[in-house]
Amino acid sequence: MNKVLLPKDDQRLPDSYGIEIKYVTGRTDKLEIASHKLNDGLLEIWTHEDTKISWIPIQNIERIEFDSRFTKMIEIKFENENKK
């Protein structure tokens, strides 16, 4: 398996984080991802393990949950921004 490794501004940042997507249909996906972003009504996800990109229409999503590694990423981002 080829893991996606994105460049890091801070070495404390995790290589990946967990996301749980609950769809309006009742289905749930749990993924280990390298990054995500919103793009024209789509949730764009880069998975960590298999270098796959997925695009999920926002209207199909009921709820998204992130694990504690994502929270740590946000804390580091704010800490670095406050240093500037």
C-alpha positions in Angstrom: 0.0 0.0 0.0 1.1 3.5 -0.8 0.3 6.0 1.9 -0.4 9.6 1.1 2.1 11.9 2.8 1.3 15.6 2.5 3.9 18.2 3.3 3.8 19.4 6.9 4.3 22.9 8.2 4.8 21.5 11.7 6.2 18.0 12.5 3.7 17.7 15.4 0.9 17.3 12.9 -0.4 13.8 12.4 -0.1 12.1 9.0 -3.8 11.2 9.0 -7.0 11.4 11.0 -10.2 9.5 11.3 -13.5 10.7 9.9 -17.0 9.2 10.3 -19.5 10.1 7.7 -23.2 9.5 8.4 -25.3 9.7 5.2 -29.0 10.6 5.0 -29.7 7.0 3.8 -28.5 5.7 7.2 -25.2 4.3 5.9 -22.0 5.2 7.8 -18.4 5.2 6.5 -15.4 5.3 8.8 -12.2 6.4 6.9 -8.6 7.2 7.7 -7.9 10.3 5.6 -4.9 12.5 4.8 -7.0 15.6 4.0 -10.4 16.9 3.2 -12.0 20.1 1.9 -15.3 21.5 0.7 -15.3 22.2 -3.1 -18.5 23.4 -4.9 -21.0 21.4 -2.8 -18.7 18.4 -2.7 -16.7 17.0 0.2 -13.4 16.1 -1.3 -11.5 13.4 0.6 -8.0 12.0 0.1 -7.7 8.7 1.9 -4.5 7.8 3.7 -3.9 4.2 2.9 -4.8 3.8 -0.8 -4.3 7.3 -2.2 -7.9 7.4 -3.4 -9.8 10.6 -3.9 -13.5 10.6 -3.2 -16.1 13.3 -3.8 -19.3 13.1 -1.8 -22.2 15.5 -2.5 -22.9 17.5 0.7 -26.6 17.0 0.4 -26.0 13.2 0.9 -24.4 13.8 4.3 -26.3 14.0 7.5 -23.4 14.3 9.9 -19.5 14.3 9.9 -17.4 13.4 13.0 -13.7 13.8 13.3 -11.4 12.1 15.7 -9.1 13.7 18.3 -6.1 13.8 15.9 -8.1 16.4 13.8 -8.8 18.4 17.0 -5.0 18.4 17.6 -4.4 19.6 14.1 -6.7 22.6 14.7 -5.0 23.4 18.0 -1.5 23.4 16.3 -2.8 25.5 13.5 -4.2 28.2 15.9 -1.0 28.0 18.0 1.2 28.6 14.9 -1.1 31.5 13.6 -0.8 33.2 17.0 3.0 33.1 16.9 2.9 35.2 13.7 
